[in-house]
Structure formats: structure tokens, C-alpha cells
Amino acid sequence: MQIGDLEYESVDRVASITLNRPEKFNAITERMPDDLAEAVARANDDDSVHVIMLTGAGRGFCGGYDLNVFAEGKTQAIQDMPWDAMIDYQFMRRCTDSFMALWRSPKPVVAKINGDAVAGGSDIALCCDLTIMNEDARIGYPPARVWGCPTTAMWAYRIGAERAKRMLFTGDLVTGKEAEDMGLVLQAVPSDQLDDAVAVLIERIKGVPKNQLAMMKMMINQAYDNMGLASTQTLATLFDGFARHSPEGVAFKARAEKAGFKQAVAERDSGDPIPGSKK
């Protein structure tokens, strides 16, 4: 079944959701967050489903928001100055809440990270309960260098303050193996073993009654709620808008419009001082 930019299938207690824009590295469109929330709701409403599996079509998991649209064009998240912070916030909050449908689902969500999970793609991956990753794939949030803030704010909750700062002060990408070593993902395996590793884990989980799975997930997630996850996400989503409309963010957008987003991203991630930065 096709749900917008996603494929959905339910077989033998497992609902499989696939981000399905392989020609665009499964980049996030304006509609994809809503499609994802709809797919999760469908799985939640299906009494036969015990586990949800999320992956990406083709060679990657998700390359983040589609910068052909967001960096080179006009959307609710990119406004001319002066900008209306609340228009921006409402759009990005809807995206955040849609990604968090994975986290809020009473059914366990296993992410199969077949290829890179970058920027907004890492936001999606880190909302899942358990993550198994191709050891050579990469994960990270490069827009932390300029033009973004991870709205789901899961980095600190996954790996603690110091490692989260190491990732977000640099915007570096790390391999699946490095992500496993720092505790960001459950397991990293060679690409030819990924399907089997995910299948073994799901096979073990799907025999557990749905009510037991829901209770275990809700109990653990409540600890994160008590640590202030919701308020942290509110701040992160506001800061995401601030970052796109800062002097450096505006300069990045102008560079993307002039030279194309790939060139602008290459310059941002090179390690050189960010263009437009105040000395």
C-alpha cells in the first residue's frame, strides 16, 4: 500500500514502513511527516500488528529535508525577512510531532538503517525504539553547523550531554560502528547481515502480547517525559527556525540559491569558517 511518499505493508504481526523516494535519497518533503504519522496510526489501529519496522528504499535511509525545495525554494519554513517565527514554528512542530508518532506508538518500532541517516533523517531514526544499522552507513546532524537544530532533540537523551555536544558542536557524521560504540544505536552489522539481524530481533519481539509491549514502552518513555523531553523539543523546534533566519542562515540560503544546495552544503561542512559569520 502506498501512503504518499511511503510504502506500507502488514504481514505476520509486523507492519513495515518504507520511506520511498530512493531517487532523492528518501529526502523529506512537506507531506512526508504527515504520511509517516498516518502510516504509524494505521499500524496502531491494526490489531494484528505487534511490531513496526521502519527503513528506507534504495541505498540510503534518509538524507534529511529535500534541500532542492527547502534551500533553493520557498516554503513555510523559509520566509523572507522579517519572518514570522510562529508560522515557522507551527510547520516544524507538526513535522516534529509526526516523527514522534514513532516514539509515542504503543507498539515497538525497530529502525533498519540501511544507509545514511542525515540531518532530518537522523531525527526520524532517533525517534525509533531500537535501531540496527549498516556498520558503514553514516548518521549525524550537519545542519548543526548552520541552518538547523535537531527538532526531536533525541541526541542528549540517547548518548548524554558530552557525546551529544561532540556531535552537535561539529555536525560530524559517524559510521554505524561508531554509533554503536557510543551507544547511539543498538547494533551495527555488515550490510549483508542487516536484514537477518533485524529479522531475528523482530521475531523475538513479535511473540510478546501487545499489552505487555505497550506497558514496557510506556514505562520507559515516561522516564524521558519526566526528564523534560517535551519542553526540550519545544526549545529545539524554535531554535531550528532561529537558525534558518540568523545572519549566517540567511547567507547559507542565499548561497544555496546561487550555487545550488550541494555546493552550499559542501562549503558549510568543509571545516572552514561559516560564510556570513561575525568575526
Protein Blocks (a to p, Z undefined) as FASTA:
>chain_A
ZZhjaccddeehiacddddbfknoopacfklmmmmmmmmmmmmmmmkbmbdcdddehjbf
becjafklmmmmccfklccddddfklmmmmmmmmmmmmmmmmmpmbdcddddfbccehjl
mmmmmmpmbdcddfkbccddfklmgopacfklmmmmmnojklmmmmmmnopacdfklmmm
nomambdcdfklmmmmmmmmmmmmmmpcfklmmmmmmmmmmmmmmnommmmmmmmmmmmm
mmmmgmklmmmmmmmmmnopklmmmmmmnopacehiaZZ
